[in-house]
Amino acid sequence: MQINGKAFRTIWFDEKDQAVKIIDQTKLPHKFEVKNLNTVKDAINAIKTMEVRGAPLIGATAAYGIVLAIMENNDPKFIKTNCENLIKSRPTAINLKWAVNRMLKKLSGVNNNEVLKIALEEAKLICEEDVKFCENIGLNGLKIIEEIYNKKKDIVNILTHCNAGWLATIDWGTATSPIYHAHRKGVKVHVWVDETRPRNQGAFLTSYELNEEGVPNTIIADNTGGILMQRGEVDICIVGTDRTIATGDVANKIGTYLKALAAKDNNVPFYVALPSSTIDWETTDLKNIPIEERNSEELSHAEGLDENNELKRIRIYPQKSKAMNLAFDVTPAKYVTGLITEKGVCEASADGLKKLFK
């Protein structure tokens, strides 16, 4: 996708520098910086601090993290320990564990002289597959947007939550991919962008990338979506997911559940876009989805540009106040209109997923 008119992906391996390069998303939208990951600790830290974020991108970073571990010390114990550390770096996104296990399976029994080459090839393949999956998600979701547009004959207003854009994947995004495909095809769309407290990934990232692609969008406070739906100003909700379990229940950024409830009450279709790598086939009870609790300072402090165009971080809560920062919530499948995947659109249920992924 585009930044200042130049095509970028979110992560890549630089052969010349022998390093993994990422876009440091903690600096966006105020500064665009490409950062080198030189060690597996760098990769773990990038995931923990959310320099990279979004389930598919986290998985790709973990895959490249194993490559970096092998480059540092091609010792099985060292690699095993760091694979465990990678999986622990963020608990909710299933792509993290999926990518690590895929890499380990691929490397099992590989000769030591070949292990780095095979690991690098597999990490690159994970990225290429994700790009293709997200592109197909866009094409499948495009049909839904076109149906609304053909009936309405006017701008399709889409509400999304957090950042399920190309910055959360390798390219295209999940929830944004249908939007980008629609925009490029000439379908008139407008996106309501939830700011998504506390890290404001909607305001900082989704609006930023939509602006770069020329897609009309408006940032709204997280709790504005309900009244917009009541007023008939939302035609469809499309969100991403960090983990969708075998029953079709969806774990996504905190606040997604409330949007789904508002959509249900106002008869607004609520879709979840995801690649198959984000499906947790082993979990069948939504209560067993691990919910990450992050540092409360993400709530109590805010960051932005001051009058001198410098990034400043300030406290916005009372000094003595406590804060709780749950990063995700779970939307039961009964509130989800459908799941948009690389293989097509299906019902959010065990049967729906099984029919699509035989």
N, C-alpha and C positions, 0 to 999 in steps of 0.2 A: 504494500500500500504506500501512500504518498506522505512525505514530510517535506515541505518547501519544494514540492514538485519533483522530488527524487524518490525512487522506489526503495523501500527498506523492508527487511524482515526483522523480527524481534530478537533473533539469536542466530549466530553463525560461527563457523570455525574458520579462523584466519590462518592459512597455511604459512604465510610469511612470518607472522609473529608467533606461530604455534600457540595460539591462545583462543579461548572462546570469547566472542564479543557479544555484548548485550546493549540494549538501550536502557539506561538507568531511569526507571519509571518513577523513582522518588523525586526526580528533578522536574518532571513534567507537571504542568504545561509551560512552566516559566523558563526552563533551560533544557535544551536537547543535548544530551551527552552520551557518547558511546564509551562503554567501560570494558576493560579486559578482565576476564576471569582466568587466572593463571594456575590456581590450585583447586583441589576439591573443596578446601575450606572456603575459598572465594565463592564457589558455587552454592555451598550450604548457606553462607551468609547472605548471598543475593536472594535466596528463597526466603530466609527468615525475615530479612529486613524489607522484603517486597520491592527490591530493585527489579525483580521479575515477579509477576503474579498472574493469576488466571490458570486454571487447571491444566490445559494443554501445554502452556509455556513452562509451567513448573515441571511437568513430566519431561519435556525436552531438556530443560536445564539439568535435571537429575541424570539423564542419559549422558549429557556432556560432562557432568561431574565425575562420572565413572571413567570417562576417557581421561580426564585430568588426573584422577587418582592413579591410573595405570602409568601415565607419563611421569608421575612423581616417584612411584615405588611399586613396581610390578610384583608385589608380594601378596599372596592370597589373603593373609590375615589383615593386612592394611586395607585391601580392597573391600573385604567383607565388613570390617568395622565402619568404613566410610559409607558403604551401601546402607547400613543400619542407620547411620547418622543422617543420611539424605532422607530416608523414609520418615524419620522423626522430625525433620525440620518444619513441616507443616502437616497437621494430622487429617484435615477434612478432605482435601482434594485427592481423589482416588488415583488420578493419573500419575502421581508421584510414585506410589508403590507399584503400579502397573509398569511404568517405564523401567524402574530398577529391576524388577523381576524379569522383564523381557530381555534386558541387557545381560543379566546373569545367565539366563537360559541360553542365549546366543553364544556366550563365552565359555560355557561349560565344555570342558574337554579340548579346548583350543590350545594349540602349541604356544608356549610363551613368546616365541619369536613373531607369532602372527596376531597375538591378542590385541595389541594396540590398533593395528590395521582393521581388524574385524570390529572392534568396539567403535571406532570412528565411523566406519561404514554404517553400522547399525544406528548410531545416534543421528547421522544425517538422514537415514531412511525414515526414522521416527518423525523427523521434521517434515520431510517431503510428503509422507502419508497424511500428516495433520493438515498440510496446505490443501491437499486434494480433498480430504474429508470436509474441511470448512468450505471449500468452493462448492462441493456437492450439497452441503447443508443450505447454502445460499440459493442454489438452483431449485431445491425442493421447497424452500420457504418462499421463494419468489412467486410460485404458483398461488400461494395463499394470499399474498399481497395483491397480486393481479386480480384475483376473484373479487376482492373488496373494491379495488379501483374500478373494475368494469361495472359493478353495481352502483357505486357512488358517483362515478364520473367527476370526481374531485380529489383533492389532496387526501392521501391516506395518512392519518395521524397515528403514529406508533409510539407506545410508551415502553421504555426499557429501564432496567435497574442495574446499578453498578457498571462495571465495564466488562462486557462480553464481546469486545471488539477485537480487531486484529492485534492490539497490544496485549491481549490475554491469550493469544494463540501464536502461531508462527506468521500467519498471514490471513486475511479475509475476516477472521473472527467467527463466532458462532451466531449470537443473536443479531449481530450487525451484518453478517454476510448476505441474508436476504434483502436487507436494506440497501447495501451497496449494489447488488445485482439489479434491484428495482430502479435505483437512481441512474445506473448506467444504461438501462433499457429505456429510460425516458418516462417511467412511471413517477408521478409526482408524489413525493413522500415528505413528511415532516416528523421529526422525532422529539418527543418529550423526554428529556434526560433527567432522571432523578439524580440529585447531587450525590447521594449515597454517603451519608455520614457513617463513621467518623473520618475516614480517609479521603472522602470526596472523590472516589474513583470515577463517578459519573461526570461530575463537573470538571475534574482535572484531566481525565483521560478520554472518556467517550465523546464529550463535546469537542475536545481538541482534535481527535482523529476525524470526526464528522466534518469539522471545519476544513481540515486539510483536504478532504475529498469533495468539498462543496455541497454537502448534504444539509439542508435547512434543519436547524434544531434549536430548542429552547430549554435552558436549564431550569428546573423547578425544585423546590424543597421536597424532601422525601415524602411528606404527608399531603402533597397537593394532588397526587394522582386520583384519589377518591372523588374529589369534587369535579375534576375534569371528566371523569367517567360518568358522574351523575348528569353533567351538562351535555353529554354526548360528544365530547371533544377528543375521545380516544376510540379509535376503531379496532385496535388490536394491541395486546401486550406480547412482547417477545423478550424473554430473559435467557440467560445462560444457566449453567449449573456446575458445581464443583464435584458433585457425586449424585448420580441417579441410581437408586437401588433396583433390584430385580422386580419389585412390585410397582415401579413407576413413580415412587415418591422421590421428591427432589430436594436436595440440599443446595442452597445458594446463599449469596450474600444476605446478611440480616436485613429484613424489611421486605423480602420477596413474598413471604407468606401473607403479609398484610395486603400487598398488591393483588395477590390471587383472590383473597376474600372480597376485596372491592370489585374486582373484575366479575366474579361470580354473581355478586349482588346486582350488578348493572348489565349483565348479559354481554360482557365484553370478552371475546375469545382470548384465552391466556395460553400461549405456547412457550415451550422450553426447547432451546436449540442446543444440541450436544453431539460430539463425535462419540463413536462406540467405546473409545478408550476411557470415557468418563462414566461408563456403566459399571456398577459394582454388582456382579452377578451372585456373589456369595451372601450378601446381606438381604434379608427379607423382612426385617422389622425396622421401621424408621427410628425407633428409640435407640437402636444400636449404632446409629451414625455418630461418629465422634465430632463434637462441635468445639472448634478452636476458641479459646478465650485469650484475647490479646492484651497487651499492656494498656492499662487504663489511661495512660498519658495520650493515647491516640484520641481520646474523648476530651480530656481536660485541656489539651493544648492545640493550637492551630498554627498553620504556617502559610505565609504569603509574602508578596512583594511590598516593601515599604516605599515611601516617597522617593527614595534614592535608588529604586529598582534593585534592592538587595533582599535576599530571602531572609525573613525573620520568623522566629518561632516564639509564640507568646502563650501564656496561660489565660484561659477564658472562664474557668470554673472558680468558685470560692476556694480559698486555700485549704479549708478544713473538710471540704466535701469529698466523699468517696465516689468512685465510678465503676461500673461493671461493663465490660466490653466483649460481649459475645459476637463473634465475627460472622456467624452463619445462622440460618434458621431452616426449618424443613417444611416444605409445602406438600401436603398429602396429595396423592394422585387424583383424588376425586375433584380437585380444583383445577386440574391441568387439562386443557382442551386437547392437546396433543403434543407429542415429542417429535421435533424436527431433527432427523439424523442424516448421515451421509447416504443411507440406504433408502430413505423415504420418510414419510410421516406416519406415525402409528399412535394408537391409543396409549395413554399413560397407564399401563397395567402389565401384569406378568404375561398375559396372553398376547397383548399387543407387541411387547418386546420379543417374545419367542417367535411370533410369526415373521417379524422383520429380520431377526437374527437367528436363523434356524441352526 
